[in-house]
Amino acid sequence: MEPIISVKGLGKTYAGGFTALKNVDLEIRRGEIFALLGPNGAGKTTLISIVCGIVNPSGGSIHAAGHDILRDFRQARSEIGLVPQELATDSFESVWATVNFSRGLFGKAPNPAYIEKLLRQLSLWEKKDSKIMALSGGMKRRVMIAKALSHEPSILFLDEPTAGVDVELRQDMWEMVRGLRESGVTIILTTHYIEEAEEMADRVGVINRGELVLVEDKNTLMQKMGEKELSLHLPEPLPGVPETLADLPLTLSDDGSQLVYRFDIKSSDTGIAELLRRLNEASIDFRDLHTRESSLEEIFVGLVRGARSESEEQLTKEAQE
Amino acid sequence: MNWYGIRAIYKFEMARTWRTLMQSIASPVLSTSLYFIVFGAAIGSRMGDIDGISYGAFIIPGLIMLSLLSESISNASFGIFFPKFSGTIYEVLSAPVSTFEIVAGYVGAAATKSMVLGCLILITARFFVDYEIVHPFWMLAFLVLTALTFSMFGFIIGVWADDFQKLQVIPLMVITPLTFLGGAFYSIDMLPEPWRTVTLFNPVVYLISGFRWAFYGVADVNVGISLGMTLLFLLLCMTGIWWIFRTGYRIKT
């Protein structure tokens, strides 16, 4: 199937010389939820802003729903909705007026029935006549989403959609995003909350220092790169890892009551049998054990650190030469 | 053409006028009325005619032009500056609207507001002084052209300004002095040389002169030159806006 967004060789260097994106290639599949992860300043917002037409690219090409975003900007942009990170709203406008303004701006004829349905879906109908400045932060966030959806886009960008919202609203947002996906909208979200990506995304992209480090199916990624931990709860605390077990990848919890063994789930020999045999030989008993897979957050941190040390190595090598 | 887009921007900007009616309409009408009372009715009654026109009537075109210029600039500059300031500009930039459509929406609304204001001042003037309009078509043409041109100029200022102070600098420090010295209250023929020649470098002279010609059929400079200067300034503003959107100056990074 043809991707709904295709990014090829995208680069962005700002006037001050800062390179925000380096030769980024990315394809977003129709109907998926794609999470773009990356530390602050990695280039996530720049990438989104270029696709949406807010920032000019320095090089490369982007197609949205088959339309070049520069040459066929009208067709491309009418397919895209954007919820930016900042709560940028027209404080003195009413909810009804601002959402209708957005629909008109995107070239759609007025459709009060659709706007009513949208506001009801987002629990904003009761507030339709309220001025935006009178709304809570969470409500304002919903207004931003309503504005982005007012022209019935097939692609929705959510830049840090749940930044600063409470847990309940976050859950509601996740529910709403899933609902949108079911209605056929492709969703691209950037987030700092890794659990958000873990909870919702079909695929994950990691961007760091303007480079796309990886794009992978979320489950495959967690399977491929995940580590597992085996925790052994000891009946009596230990002062340290016994010398006879020092060669194993074992750590002891601060209170000495848990031994943690890390192993690679991809490996044919996880070493668990060997660990248990040697614990028995050392007469170390345990009263409980459990295993845990590494989270997306741990994978993400590992990837970013890996990329950082690689580039530092490269710099050191270049300096030595 | 994204007509709905133009309409959305236009309606949004006009809605702001209705929300701020005192500031947008009542305040400029009141301050211009004070000019009519002081210079037209009070002092004007003790002054002689200029070019056969009573002083009160003579200053009407200049006073309308003063309001037209300052309101066109302030409406259009605030219209584009505020979305930049509040961050809502992202929506306009990401919408399927062309440069022309964005400018048509913002400048169209700003020009409409200042033209309505100009007409209100004209009606208000009738309460204080008698006047006639010899060339109503050209009066309207100068009104529309000046409102459009200076709304575009205001749009450029709004894009250029990165704080509220800069937004006020050009209207207060440049436009108001140029209007006062551009023959709003006197005929430039009353000036001695070399000031008369120096005044001809003031572009507002041509706007006021042309507008006054439309009212009374008399002008400080040839009406063709006035029209040409107005069109030239319009062209310059259009070029400036075209350049802004081509380069993304202070709008896009």
HADDOCK unambig.tbl for C-alpha pairs under 7 A between the chains (distance, minus, plus):
assign (segid A and resid 52 and name CA) (segid B and resid 94 and name CA) 5.25 0.50 0.50
assign (segid A and resid 53 and name CA) (segid B and resid 93 and name CA) 6.33 0.50 0.50
assign (segid A and resid 53 and name CA) (segid B and resid 94 and name CA) 5.08 0.50 0.50
assign (segid A and resid 54 and name CA) (segid B and resid 90 and name CA) 6.34 0.50 0.50
assign (segid A and resid 54 and name CA) (segid B and resid 93 and name CA) 5.44 0.50 0.50
assign (segid A and resid 54 and name CA) (segid B and resid 94 and name CA) 5.75 0.50 0.50
assign (segid A and resid 54 and name CA) (segid B and resid 252 and name CA) 6.09 0.50 0.50
assign (segid A and resid 55 and name CA) (segid B and resid 252 and name CA) 5.48 0.50 0.50
assign (segid A and resid 55 and name CA) (segid B and resid 253 and name CA) 5.30 0.50 0.50
assign (segid A and resid 56 and name CA) (segid B and resid 252 and name CA) 6.88 0.50 0.50
assign (segid A and resid 56 and name CA) (segid B and resid 253 and name CA) 6.44 0.50 0.50
assign (segid A and resid 73 and name CA) (segid B and resid 96 and name CA) 6.39 0.50 0.50
assign (segid A and resid 74 and name CA) (segid B and resid 96 and name CA) 4.35 0.50 0.50
assign (segid A and resid 74 and name CA) (segid B and resid 97 and name CA) 6.95 0.50 0.50
assign (segid A and resid 77 and name CA) (segid B and resid 94 and name CA) 6.61 0.50 0.50
assign (segid A and resid 77 and name CA) (segid B and resid 95 and name CA) 6.00 0.50 0.50
assign (segid A and resid 77 and name CA) (segid B and resid 96 and name CA) 5.38 0.50 0.50
assign (segid A and resid 78 and name CA) (segid B and resid 95 and name CA) 6.97 0.50 0.50
assign (segid A and resid 78 and name CA) (segid B and resid 96 and name CA) 5.95 0.50 0.50
assign (segid A and resid 88 and name CA) (segid B and resid 86 and name CA) 6.11 0.50 0.50
assign (segid A and resid 88 and name CA) (segid B and resid 87 and name CA) 5.16 0.50 0.50
assign (segid A and resid 88 and name CA) (segid B and resid 88 and name CA) 5.20 0.50 0.50
assign (segid A and resid 89 and name CA) (segid B and resid 88 and name CA) 5.98 0.50 0.50
assign (segid A and resid 101 and name CA) (segid B and resid 8 and name CA) 5.38 0.50 0.50
assign (segid A and resid 104 and name CA) (segid B and resid 4 and name CA) 4.92 0.50 0.50
assign (segid A and resid 104 and name CA) (segid B and resid 5 and name CA) 5.14 0.50 0.50
assign (segid A and resid 104 and name CA) (segid B and resid 8 and name CA) 5.25 0.50 0.50
assign (segid A and resid 105 and name CA) (segid B and resid 4 and name CA) 6.27 0.50 0.50
assign (segid A and resid 105 and name CA) (segid B and resid 5 and name CA) 3.82 0.50 0.50
assign (segid A and resid 105 and name CA) (segid B and resid 8 and name CA) 5.60 0.50 0.50
assign (segid A and resid 105 and name CA) (segid B and resid 95 and name CA) 6.33 0.50 0.50
assign (segid A and resid 106 and name CA) (segid B and resid 5 and name CA) 6.09 0.50 0.50
assign (segid A and resid 106 and name CA) (segid B and resid 95 and name CA) 5.33 0.50 0.50
assign (segid A and resid 106 and name CA) (segid B and resid 96 and name CA) 5.70 0.50 0.50
assign (segid A and resid 107 and name CA) (segid B and resid 2 and name CA) 5.48 0.50 0.50
assign (segid A and resid 107 and name CA) (segid B and resid 4 and name CA) 5.00 0.50 0.50
assign (segid A and resid 107 and name CA) (segid B and resid 5 and name CA) 5.28 0.50 0.50
assign (segid A and resid 108 and name CA) (segid B and resid 4 and name CA) 6.47 0.50 0.50
assign (segid A and resid 109 and name CA) (segid B and resid 4 and name CA) 6.65 0.50 0.50
